[in-house]
C-alpha cells in the first residue's frame, strides 16, 4: 500500500494575495506581488511552465520576515508634521519682545 503523501498546495497570485490578507493581515494586491517578483524582493515563486505559483510555506516565511517583533514603545517619527510652524512658534517663544515691536 502507498502511504498518504501530502500534495503540496500551489497558489496563484490572486490566491496568494488573499492568503496573505486572511492569514497574516498583510494587504498586497496581485499586481504588487508581480512587481515584487520582477524586483526579486517578494516571496519565493515556483513556476509551472510559465505560470507563477506560491507555496503557503514560502508566503508564511516572507510574511514573518516583514512583521516586526512586538515593542513596548512606538518609534518616534523622524520627520514631524508642521515642523516649520513649530520652528516659528519656538522662535516667538524665545524672543517675545520681537512680537511687541511689530504690532
Phi and psi restraints in degrees (range 20) as a CNS / XPLOR table:
assign (resid 1 and name C) (resid 2 and name N)
       (resid 2 and name CA) (resid 2 and name C) 1.0 -93.4 20.0 2
assign (resid 2 and name N) (resid 2 and name CA)
       (resid 2 and name C) (resid 3 and name N) 1.0 135.3 20.0 2
assign (resid 2 and name C) (resid 3 and name N)
       (resid 3 and name CA) (resid 3 and name C) 1.0 -71.1 20.0 2
assign (resid 3 and name N) (resid 3 and name CA)
       (resid 3 and name C) (resid 4 and name N) 1.0 153.0 20.0 2
assign (resid 3 and name C) (resid 4 and name N)
       (resid 4 and name CA) (resid 4 and name C) 1.0 -75.1 20.0 2
assign (resid 4 and name N) (resid 4 and name CA)
       (resid 4 and name C) (resid 5 and name N) 1.0 109.3 20.0 2
assign (resid 4 and name C) (resid 5 and name N)
       (resid 5 and name CA) (resid 5 and name C) 1.0 -99.5 20.0 2
assign (resid 5 and name N) (resid 5 and name CA)
       (resid 5 and name C) (resid 6 and name N) 1.0 127.1 20.0 2
assign (resid 5 and name C) (resid 6 and name N)
       (resid 6 and name CA) (resid 6 and name C) 1.0 -66.5 20.0 2
assign (resid 6 and name N) (resid 6 and name CA)
       (resid 6 and name C) (resid 7 and name N) 1.0 134.7 20.0 2
assign (resid 6 and name C) (resid 7 and name N)
       (resid 7 and name CA) (resid 7 and name C) 1.0 -84.5 20.0 2
assign (resid 7 and name N) (resid 7 and name CA)
       (resid 7 and name C) (resid 8 and name N) 1.0 127.6 20.0 2
assign (resid 7 and name C) (resid 8 and name N)
       (resid 8 and name CA) (resid 8 and name C) 1.0 -66.9 20.0 2
assign (resid 8 and name N) (resid 8 and name CA)
       (resid 8 and name C) (resid 9 and name N) 1.0 135.8 20.0 2
assign (resid 8 and name C) (resid 9 and name N)
       (resid 9 and name CA) (resid 9 and name C) 1.0 -88.4 20.0 2
assign (resid 9 and name N) (resid 9 and name CA)
       (resid 9 and name C) (resid 10 and name N) 1.0 131.6 20.0 2
assign (resid 9 and name C) (resid 10 and name N)
       (resid 10 and name CA) (resid 10 and name C) 1.0 -116.6 20.0 2
assign (resid 10 and name N) (resid 10 and name CA)
       (resid 10 and name C) (resid 11 and name N) 1.0 131.2 20.0 2
assign (resid 10 and name C) (resid 11 and name N)
       (resid 11 and name CA) (resid 11 and name C) 1.0 -110.2 20.0 2
assign (resid 11 and name N) (resid 11 and name CA)
       (resid 11 and name C) (resid 12 and name N) 1.0 138.3 20.0 2
assign (resid 11 and name C) (resid 12 and name N)
       (resid 12 and name CA) (resid 12 and name C) 1.0 -73.2 20.0 2
assign (resid 12 and name N) (resid 12 and name CA)
       (resid 12 and name C) (resid 13 and name N) 1.0 172.3 20.0 2
assign (resid 12 and name C) (resid 13 and name N)
       (resid 13 and name CA) (resid 13 and name C) 1.0 -60.3 20.0 2
assign (resid 13 and name N) (resid 13 and name CA)
       (resid 13 and name C) (resid 14 and name N) 1.0 -44.2 20.0 2
assign (resid 13 and name C) (resid 14 and name N)
       (resid 14 and name CA) (resid 14 and name C) 1.0 -67.6 20.0 2
assign (resid 14 and name N) (resid 14 and name CA)
       (resid 14 and name C) (resid 15 and name N) 1.0 -33.3 20.0 2
assign (resid 14 and name C) (resid 15 and name N)
       (resid 15 and name CA) (resid 15 and name C) 1.0 -70.7 20.0 2
assign (resid 15 and name N) (resid 15 and name CA)
       (resid 15 and name C) (resid 16 and name N) 1.0 -36.1 20.0 2
assign (resid 15 and name C) (resid 16 and name N)
       (resid 16 and name CA) (resid 16 and name C) 1.0 -65.8 20.0 2
assign (resid 16 and name N) (resid 16 and name CA)
       (resid 16 and name C) (resid 17 and name N) 1.0 -38.4 20.0 2
assign (resid 16 and name C) (resid 17 and name N)
       (resid 17 and name CA) (resid 17 and name C) 1.0 -61.4 20.0 2
assign (resid 17 and name N) (resid 17 and name CA)
       (resid 17 and name C) (resid 18 and name N) 1.0 -45.5 20.0 2
assign (resid 17 and name C) (resid 18 and name N)
       (resid 18 and name CA) (resid 18 and name C) 1.0 -65.9 20.0 2
assign (resid 18 and name N) (resid 18 and name CA)
       (resid 18 and name C) (resid 19 and name N) 1.0 -39.5 20.0 2
assign (resid 18 and name C) (resid 19 and name N)
       (resid 19 and name CA) (resid 19 and name C) 1.0 -61.0 20.0 2
assign (resid 19 and name N) (resid 19 and name CA)
       (resid 19 and name C) (resid 20 and name N) 1.0 -46.6 20.0 2
assign (resid 19 and name C) (resid 20 and name N)
       (resid 20 and name CA) (resid 20 and name C) 1.0 -62.0 20.0 2
assign (resid 20 and name N) (resid 20 and name CA)
       (resid 20 and name C) (resid 21 and name N) 1.0 -39.2 20.0 2
assign (resid 20 and name C) (resid 21 and name N)
       (resid 21 and name CA) (resid 21 and name C) 1.0 -69.3 20.0 2
assign (resid 21 and name N) (resid 21 and name CA)
       (resid 21 and name C) (resid 22 and name N) 1.0 -44.9 20.0 2
assign (resid 21 and name C) (resid 22 and name N)
       (resid 22 and name CA) (resid 22 and name C) 1.0 -74.9 20.0 2
assign (resid 22 and name N) (resid 22 and name CA)
       (resid 22 and name C) (resid 23 and name N) 1.0 -40.6 20.0 2
assign (resid 22 and name C) (resid 23 and name N)
       (resid 23 and name CA) (resid 23 and name C) 1.0 -86.5 20.0 2
assign (resid 23 and name N) (resid 23 and name CA)
       (resid 23 and name C) (resid 24 and name N) 1.0 -42.3 20.0 2
assign (resid 23 and name C) (resid 24 and name N)
       (resid 24 and name CA) (resid 24 and name C) 1.0 -111.9 20.0 2
assign (resid 24 and name N) (resid 24 and name CA)
       (resid 24 and name C) (resid 25 and name N) 1.0 -10.2 20.0 2
assign (resid 24 and name C) (resid 25 and name N)
       (resid 25 and name CA) (resid 25 and name C) 1.0 74.8 20.0 2
assign (resid 25 and name N) (resid 25 and name CA)
       (resid 25 and name C) (resid 26 and name N) 1.0 19.9 20.0 2
assign (resid 25 and name C) (resid 26 and name N)
       (resid 26 and name CA) (resid 26 and name C) 1.0 -102.3 20.0 2
assign (resid 26 and name N) (resid 26 and name CA)
       (resid 26 and name C) (resid 27 and name N) 1.0 124.0 20.0 2
assign (resid 26 and name C) (resid 27 and name N)
       (resid 27 and name CA) (resid 27 and name C) 1.0 -104.9 20.0 2
assign (resid 27 and name N) (resid 27 and name CA)
       (resid 27 and name C) (resid 28 and name N) 1.0 105.9 20.0 2
assign (resid 27 and name C) (resid 28 and name N)
       (resid 28 and name CA) (resid 28 and name C) 1.0 -129.4 20.0 2
assign (resid 28 and name N) (resid 28 and name CA)
       (resid 28 and name C) (resid 29 and name N) 1.0 132.5 20.0 2
assign (resid 28 and name C) (resid 29 and name N)
       (resid 29 and name CA) (resid 29 and name C) 1.0 -75.8 20.0 2
assign (resid 29 and name N) (resid 29 and name CA)
       (resid 29 and name C) (resid 30 and name N) 1.0 168.5 20.0 2
assign (resid 29 and name C) (resid 30 and name N)
       (resid 30 and name CA) (resid 30 and name C) 1.0 -65.9 20.0 2
assign (resid 30 and name N) (resid 30 and name CA)
       (resid 30 and name C) (resid 31 and name N) 1.0 -31.0 20.0 2
assign (resid 30 and name C) (resid 31 and name N)
       (resid 31 and name CA) (resid 31 and name C) 1.0 -67.5 20.0 2
assign (resid 31 and name N) (resid 31 and name CA)
       (resid 31 and name C) (resid 32 and name N) 1.0 -36.8 20.0 2
assign (resid 31 and name C) (resid 32 and name N)
       (resid 32 and name CA) (resid 32 and name C) 1.0 -68.0 20.0 2
assign (resid 32 and name N) (resid 32 and name CA)
       (resid 32 and name C) (resid 33 and name N) 1.0 -39.5 20.0 2
assign (resid 32 and name C) (resid 33 and name N)
       (resid 33 and name CA) (resid 33 and name C) 1.0 -63.2 20.0 2
assign (resid 33 and name N) (resid 33 and name CA)
       (resid 33 and name C) (resid 34 and name N) 1.0 -36.8 20.0 2
assign (resid 33 and name C) (resid 34 and name N)
       (resid 34 and name CA) (resid 34 and name C) 1.0 -65.5 20.0 2
assign (resid 34 and name N) (resid 34 and name CA)
       (resid 34 and name C) (resid 35 and name N) 1.0 -40.6 20.0 2
assign (resid 34 and name C) (resid 35 and name N)
       (resid 35 and name CA) (resid 35 and name C) 1.0 -63.7 20.0 2
assign (resid 35 and name N) (resid 35 and name CA)
       (resid 35 and name C) (resid 36 and name N) 1.0 -43.9 20.0 2
assign (resid 35 and name C) (resid 36 and name N)
       (resid 36 and name CA) (resid 36 and name C) 1.0 -60.9 20.0 2
assign (resid 36 and name N) (resid 36 and name CA)
       (resid 36 and name C) (resid 37 and name N) 1.0 -37.3 20.0 2
assign (resid 36 and name C) (resid 37 and name N)
       (resid 37 and name CA) (resid 37 and name C) 1.0 -64.4 20.0 2
assign (resid 37 and name N) (resid 37 and name CA)
       (resid 37 and name C) (resid 38 and name N) 1.0 -40.6 20.0 2
assign (resid 37 and name C) (resid 38 and name N)
       (resid 38 and name CA) (resid 38 and name C) 1.0 -66.6 20.0 2
assign (resid 38 and name N) (resid 38 and name CA)
       (resid 38 and name C) (resid 39 and name N) 1.0 -35.6 20.0 2
assign (resid 38 and name C) (resid 39 and name N)
       (resid 39 and name CA) (resid 39 and name C) 1.0 -82.9 20.0 2
assign (resid 39 and name N) (resid 39 and name CA)
       (resid 39 and name C) (resid 40 and name N) 1.0 -13.9 20.0 2
assign (resid 39 and name C) (resid 40 and name N)
       (resid 40 and name CA) (resid 40 and name C) 1.0 77.3 20.0 2
assign (resid 40 and name N) (resid 40 and name CA)
       (resid 40 and name C) (resid 41 and name N) 1.0 23.7 20.0 2
assign (resid 40 and name C) (resid 41 and name N)
       (resid 41 and name CA) (resid 41 and name C) 1.0 -120.9 20.0 2
assign (resid 41 and name N) (resid 41 and name CA)
       (resid 41 and name C) (resid 42 and name N) 1.0 10.8 20.0 2
assign (resid 41 and name C) (resid 42 and name N)
       (resid 42 and name CA) (resid 42 and name C) 1.0 -96.7 20.0 2
assign (resid 42 and name N) (resid 42 and name CA)
       (resid 42 and name C) (resid 43 and name N) 1.0 -166.8 20.0 2
assign (resid 42 and name C) (resid 43 and name N)
       (resid 43 and name CA) (resid 43 and name C) 1.0 -68.6 20.0 2
assign (resid 43 and name N) (resid 43 and name CA)
       (resid 43 and name C) (resid 44 and name N) 1.0 161.1 20.0 2
assign (resid 43 and name C) (resid 44 and name N)
       (resid 44 and name CA) (resid 44 and name C) 1.0 -64.3 20.0 2
assign (resid 44 and name N) (resid 44 and name CA)
       (resid 44 and name C) (resid 45 and name N) 1.0 137.6 20.0 2
assign (resid 44 and name C) (resid 45 and name N)
       (resid 45 and name CA) (resid 45 and name C) 1.0 -113.7 20.0 2
assign (resid 45 and name N) (resid 45 and name CA)
       (resid 45 and name C) (resid 46 and name N) 1.0 143.2 20.0 2
assign (resid 45 and name C) (resid 46 and name N)
       (resid 46 and name CA) (resid 46 and name C) 1.0 -116.7 20.0 2
assign (resid 46 and name N) (resid 46 and name CA)
       (resid 46 and name C) (resid 47 and name N) 1.0 130.1 20.0 2
assign (resid 46 and name C) (resid 47 and name N)
       (resid 47 and name CA) (resid 47 and name C) 1.0 -102.2 20.0 2
assign (resid 47 and name N) (resid 47 and name CA)
       (resid 47 and name C) (resid 48 and name N) 1.0 135.5 20.0 2
assign (resid 47 and name C) (resid 48 and name N)
       (resid 48 and name CA) (resid 48 and name C) 1.0 -116.4 20.0 2
assign (resid 48 and name N) (resid 48 and name CA)
       (resid 48 and name C) (resid 49 and name N) 1.0 103.2 20.0 2
assign (resid 48 and name C) (resid 49 and name N)
       (resid 49 and name CA) (resid 49 and name C) 1.0 70.1 20.0 2
assign (resid 49 and name N) (resid 49 and name CA)
       (resid 49 and name C) (resid 50 and name N) 1.0 -121.5 20.0 2
assign (resid 49 and name C) (resid 50 and name N)
       (resid 50 and name CA) (resid 50 and name C) 1.0 -106.2 20.0 2
assign (resid 50 and name N) (resid 50 and name CA)
       (resid 50 and name C) (resid 51 and name N) 1.0 5.9 20.0 2
assign (resid 50 and name C) (resid 51 and name N)
       (resid 51 and name CA) (resid 51 and name C) 1.0 -95.3 20.0 2
assign (resid 51 and name N) (resid 51 and name CA)
       (resid 51 and name C) (resid 52 and name N) 1.0 124.3 20.0 2
assign (resid 51 and name C) (resid 52 and name N)
       (resid 52 and name CA) (resid 52 and name C) 1.0 -80.6 20.0 2
assign (resid 52 and name N) (resid 52 and name CA)
       (resid 52 and name C) (resid 53 and name N) 1.0 137.6 20.0 2
assign (resid 52 and name C) (resid 53 and name N)
       (resid 53 and name CA) (resid 53 and name C) 1.0 -130.3 20.0 2
assign (resid 53 and name N) (resid 53 and name CA)
       (resid 53 and name C) (resid 54 and name N) 1.0 156.3 20.0 2
assign (resid 53 and name C) (resid 54 and name N)
       (resid 54 and name CA) (resid 54 and name C) 1.0 -121.9 20.0 2
assign (resid 54 and name N) (resid 54 and name CA)
       (resid 54 and name C) (resid 55 and name N) 1.0 139.4 20.0 2
assign (resid 54 and name C) (resid 55 and name N)
       (resid 55 and name CA) (resid 55 and name C) 1.0 -92.1 20.0 2
assign (resid 55 and name N) (resid 55 and name CA)
       (resid 55 and name C) (resid 56 and name N) 1.0 139.6 20.0 2
assign (resid 55 and name C) (resid 56 and name N)
       (resid 56 and name CA) (resid 56 and name C) 1.0 -57.1 20.0 2
assign (resid 56 and name N) (resid 56 and name CA)
       (resid 56 and name C) (resid 57 and name N) 1.0 -35.7 20.0 2
assign (resid 56 and name C) (resid 57 and name N)
       (resid 57 and name CA) (resid 57 and name C) 1.0 -63.7 20.0 2
assign (resid 57 and name N) (resid 57 and name CA)
       (resid 57 and name C) (resid 58 and name N) 1.0 -39.2 20.0 2
assign (resid 57 and name C) (resid 58 and name N)
       (resid 58 and name CA) (resid 58 and name C) 1.0 -71.9 20.0 2
assign (resid 58 and name N) (resid 58 and name CA)
       (resid 58 and name C) (resid 59 and name N) 1.0 -33.8 20.0 2
assign (resid 58 and name C) (resid 59 and name N)
       (resid 59 and name CA) (resid 59 and name C) 1.0 -65.5 20.0 2
assign (resid 59 and name N) (resid 59 and name CA)
       (resid 59 and name C) (resid 60 and name N) 1.0 -40.4 20.0 2
assign (resid 59 and name C) (resid 60 and name N)
       (resid 60 and name CA) (resid 60 and name C) 1.0 -63.1 20.0 2
assign (resid 60 and name N) (resid 60 and name CA)
       (resid 60 and name C) (resid 61 and name N) 1.0 -44.0 20.0 2
assign (resid 60 and name C) (resid 61 and name N)
       (resid 61 and name CA) (resid 61 and name C) 1.0 -64.6 20.0 2
assign (resid 61 and name N) (resid 61 and name CA)
       (resid 61 and name C) (resid 62 and name N) 1.0 -40.8 20.0 2
assign (resid 61 and name C) (resid 62 and name N)
       (resid 62 and name CA) (resid 62 and name C) 1.0 -67.6 20.0 2
assign (resid 62 and name N) (resid 62 and name CA)
       (resid 62 and name C) (resid 63 and name N) 1.0 -42.1 20.0 2
assign (resid 62 and name C) (resid 63 and name N)
       (resid 63 and name CA) (resid 63 and name C) 1.0 -65.5 20.0 2
assign (resid 63 and name N) (resid 63 and name CA)
       (resid 63 and name C) (resid 64 and name N) 1.0 -38.7 20.0 2
assign (resid 63 and name C) (resid 64 and name N)
       (resid 64 and name CA) (resid 64 and name C) 1.0 -63.5 20.0 2
assign (resid 64 and name N) (resid 64 and name CA)
       (resid 64 and name C) (resid 65 and name N) 1.0 -36.1 20.0 2
assign (resid 64 and name C) (resid 65 and name N)
       (resid 65 and name CA) (resid 65 and name C) 1.0 -69.7 20.0 2
assign (resid 65 and name N) (resid 65 and name CA)
       (resid 65 and name C) (resid 66 and name N) 1.0 -28.9 20.0 2
assign (resid 65 and name C) (resid 66 and name N)
       (resid 66 and name CA) (resid 66 and name C) 1.0 -76.3 20.0 2
assign (resid 66 and name N) (resid 66 and name CA)
       (resid 66 and name C) (resid 67 and name N) 1.0 -36.4 20.0 2
assign (resid 66 and name C) (resid 67 and name N)
       (resid 67 and name CA) (resid 67 and name C) 1.0 -81.4 20.0 2
assign (resid 67 and name N) (resid 67 and name CA)
       (resid 67 and name C) (resid 68 and name N) 1.0 129.7 20.0 2
assign (resid 67 and name C) (resid 68 and name N)
       (resid 68 and name CA) (resid 68 and name C) 1.0 -80.9 20.0 2
assign (resid 68 and name N) (resid 68 and name CA)
       (resid 68 and name C) (resid 69 and name N) 1.0 167.9 20.0 2
assign (resid 68 and name C) (resid 69 and name N)
       (resid 69 and name CA) (resid 69 and name C) 1.0 -74.0 20.0 2
assign (resid 69 and name N) (resid 69 and name CA)
       (resid 69 and name C) (resid 70 and name N) 1.0 154.4 20.0 2
assign (resid 69 and name C) (resid 70 and name N)
       (resid 70 and name CA) (resid 70 and name C) 1.0 -63.0 20.0 2
assign (resid 70 and name N) (resid 70 and name CA)
       (resid 70 and name C) (resid 71 and name N) 1.0 144.8 20.0 2
assign (resid 70 and name C) (resid 71 and name N)
       (resid 71 and name CA) (resid 71 and name C) 1.0 -133.2 20.0 2
assign (resid 71 and name N) (resid 71 and name CA)
       (resid 71 and name C) (resid 72 and name N) 1.0 145.2 20.0 2
assign (resid 71 and name C) (resid 72 and name N)
       (resid 72 and name CA) (resid 72 and name C) 1.0 -74.5 20.0 2
assign (resid 72 and name N) (resid 72 and name CA)
       (resid 72 and name C) (resid 73 and name N) 1.0 -21.4 20.0 2
assign (resid 72 and name C) (resid 73 and name N)
       (resid 73 and name CA) (resid 73 and name C) 1.0 -127.6 20.0 2
assign (resid 73 and name N) (resid 73 and name CA)
       (resid 73 and name C) (resid 74 and name N) 1.0 150.3 20.0 2
assign (resid 73 and name C) (resid 74 and name N)
       (resid 74 and name CA) (resid 74 and name C) 1.0 -82.1 20.0 2
assign (resid 74 and name N) (resid 74 and name CA)
       (resid 74 and name C) (resid 75 and name N) 1.0 149.3 20.0 2
assign (resid 74 and name C) (resid 75 and name N)
       (resid 75 and name CA) (resid 75 and name C) 1.0 -73.0 20.0 2
assign (resid 75 and name N) (resid 75 and name CA)
       (resid 75 and name C) (resid 76 and name N) 1.0 144.9 20.0 2
assign (resid 75 and name C) (resid 76 and name N)
       (resid 76 and name CA) (resid 76 and name C) 1.0 -78.3 20.0 2
assign (resid 76 and name N) (resid 76 and name CA)
       (resid 76 and name C) (resid 77 and name N) 1.0 135.0 20.0 2
assign (resid 76 and name C) (resid 77 and name N)
       (resid 77 and name CA) (resid 77 and name C) 1.0 -71.4 20.0 2
assign (resid 77 and name N) (resid 77 and name CA)
       (resid 77 and name C) (resid 78 and name N) 1.0 129.7 20.0 2
assign (resid 77 and name C) (resid 78 and name N)
       (resid 78 and name CA) (resid 78 and name C) 1.0 -70.0 20.0 2
assign (resid 78 and name N) (resid 78 and name CA)
       (resid 78 and name C) (resid 79 and name N) 1.0 -27.7 20.0 2
assign (resid 78 and name C) (resid 79 and name N)
       (resid 79 and name CA) (resid 79 and name C) 1.0 -121.8 20.0 2
assign (resid 79 and name N) (resid 79 and name CA)
       (resid 79 and name C) (resid 80 and name N) 1.0 88.5 20.0 2
assign (resid 79 and name C) (resid 80 and name N)
       (resid 80 and name CA) (resid 80 and name C) 1.0 -67.2 20.0 2
assign (resid 80 and name N) (resid 80 and name CA)
       (resid 80 and name C) (resid 81 and name N) 1.0 152.6 20.0 2
assign (resid 80 and name C) (resid 81 and name N)
       (resid 81 and name CA) (resid 81 and name C) 1.0 -68.7 20.0 2
assign (resid 81 and name N) (resid 81 and name CA)
       (resid 81 and name C) (resid 82 and name N) 1.0 155.7 20.0 2
assign (resid 81 and name C) (resid 82 and name N)
       (resid 82 and name CA) (resid 82 and name C) 1.0 54.0 20.0 2
assign (resid 82 and name N) (resid 82 and name CA)
       (resid 82 and name C) (resid 83 and name N) 1.0 38.5 20.0 2
assign (resid 82 and name C) (resid 83 and name N)
       (resid 83 and name CA) (resid 83 and name C) 1.0 -68.4 20.0 2
assign (resid 83 and name N) (resid 83 and name CA)
       (resid 83 and name C) (resid 84 and name N) 1.0 -25.7 20.0 2
assign (resid 83 and name C) (resid 84 and name N)
       (resid 84 and name CA) (resid 84 and name C) 1.0 -69.2 20.0 2
assign (resid 84 and name N) (resid 84 and name CA)
       (resid 84 and name C) (resid 85 and name N) 1.0 -41.3 20.0 2
assign (resid 84 and name C) (resid 85 and name N)
       (resid 85 and name CA) (resid 85 and name C) 1.0 -65.3 20.0 2
assign (resid 85 and name N) (resid 85 and name CA)
       (resid 85 and name C) (resid 86 and name N) 1.0 -41.4 20.0 2
assign (resid 85 and name C) (resid 86 and name N)
       (resid 86 and name CA) (resid 86 and name C) 1.0 -63.4 20.0 2
assign (resid 86 and name N) (resid 86 and name CA)
       (resid 86 and name C) (resid 87 and name N) 1.0 -37.9 20.0 2
assign (resid 86 and name C) (resid 87 and name N)
       (resid 87 and name CA) (resid 87 and name C) 1.0 -66.9 20.0 2
assign (resid 87 and name N) (resid 87 and name CA)
       (resid 87 and name C) (resid 88 and name N) 1.0 -38.2 20.0 2
assign (resid 87 and name C) (resid 88 and name N)
       (resid 88 and name CA) (resid 88 and name C) 1.0 -66.3 20.0 2
assign (resid 88 and name N) (resid 88 and name CA)
       (resid 88 and name C) (resid 89 and name N) 1.0 -40.8 20.0 2
assign (resid 88 and name C) (resid 89 and name N)
       (resid 89 and name CA) (resid 89 and name C) 1.0 -64.7 20.0 2
assign (resid 89 and name N) (resid 89 and name CA)
       (resid 89 and name C) (resid 90 and name N) 1.0 -40.1 20.0 2
assign (resid 89 and name C) (resid 90 and name N)
       (resid 90 and name CA) (resid 90 and name C) 1.0 -64.4 20.0 2
assign (resid 90 and name N) (resid 90 and name CA)
       (resid 90 and name C) (resid 91 and name N) 1.0 -40.1 20.0 2
assign (resid 90 and name C) (resid 91 and name N)
       (resid 91 and name CA) (resid 91 and name C) 1.0 -66.1 20.0 2
assign (resid 91 and name N) (resid 91 and name CA)
       (resid 91 and name C) (resid 92 and name N) 1.0 -40.9 20.0 2
assign (resid 91 and name C) (resid 92 and name N)
       (resid 92 and name CA) (resid 92 and name C) 1.0 -66.7 20.0 2
assign (resid 92 and name N) (resid 92 and name CA)
       (resid 92 and name C) (resid 93 and name N) 1.0 -37.1 20.0 2
assign (resid 92 and name C) (resid 93 and name N)
       (resid 93 and name CA) (resid 93 and name C) 1.0 -69.1 20.0 2
assign (resid 93 and name N) (resid 93 and name CA)
       (resid 93 and name C) (resid 94 and name N) 1.0 -33.7 20.0 2
assign (resid 93 and name C) (resid 94 and name N)
       (resid 94 and name CA) (resid 94 and name C) 1.0 -81.2 20.0 2
assign (resid 94 and name N) (resid 94 and name CA)
       (resid 94 and name C) (resid 95 and name N) 1.0 -19.1 20.0 2
assign (resid 94 and name C) (resid 95 and name N)
       (resid 95 and name CA) (resid 95 and name C) 1.0 -135.1 20.0 2
assign (resid 95 and name N) (resid 95 and name CA)
       (resid 95 and name C) (resid 96 and name N) 1.0 76.0 20.0 2
assign (resid 95 and name C) (resid 96 and name N)
       (resid 96 and name CA) (resid 96 and name C) 1.0 -72.1 20.0 2
assign (resid 96 and name N) (resid 96 and name CA)
       (resid 96 and name C) (resid 97 and name N) 1.0 -21.9 20.0 2
assign (resid 96 and name C) (resid 97 and name N)
       (resid 97 and name CA) (resid 97 and name C) 1.0 -70.0 20.0 2
assign (resid 97 and name N) (resid 97 and name CA)
       (resid 97 and name C) (resid 98 and name N) 1.0 -24.6 20.0 2
assign (resid 97 and name C) (resid 98 and name N)
       (resid 98 and name CA) (resid 98 and name C) 1.0 -68.5 20.0 2
assign (resid 98 and name N) (resid 98 and name CA)
       (resid 98 and name C) (resid 99 and name N) 1.0 -32.7 20.0 2
assign (resid 98 and name C) (resid 99 and name N)
       (resid 99 and name CA) (resid 99 and name C) 1.0 -69.8 20.0 2
assign (resid 99 and name N) (resid 99 and name CA)
       (resid 99 and name C) (resid 100 and name N) 1.0 -37.8 20.0 2
assign (resid 99 and name C) (resid 100 and name N)
       (resid 100 and name CA) (resid 100 and name C) 1.0 -73.7 20.0 2
assign (resid 100 and name N) (resid 100 and name CA)
       (resid 100 and name C) (resid 101 and name N) 1.0 -27.9 20.0 2
assign (resid 100 and name C) (resid 101 and name N)
       (resid 101 and name CA) (resid 101 and name C) 1.0 -75.7 20.0 2
assign (resid 101 and name N) (resid 101 and name CA)
       (resid 101 and name C) (resid 102 and name N) 1.0 -28.6 20.0 2
assign (resid 101 and name C) (resid 102 and name N)
       (resid 102 and name CA) (resid 102 and name C) 1.0 -80.1 20.0 2
assign (resid 102 and name N) (resid 102 and name CA)
       (resid 102 and name C) (resid 103 and name N) 1.0 -22.9 20.0 2
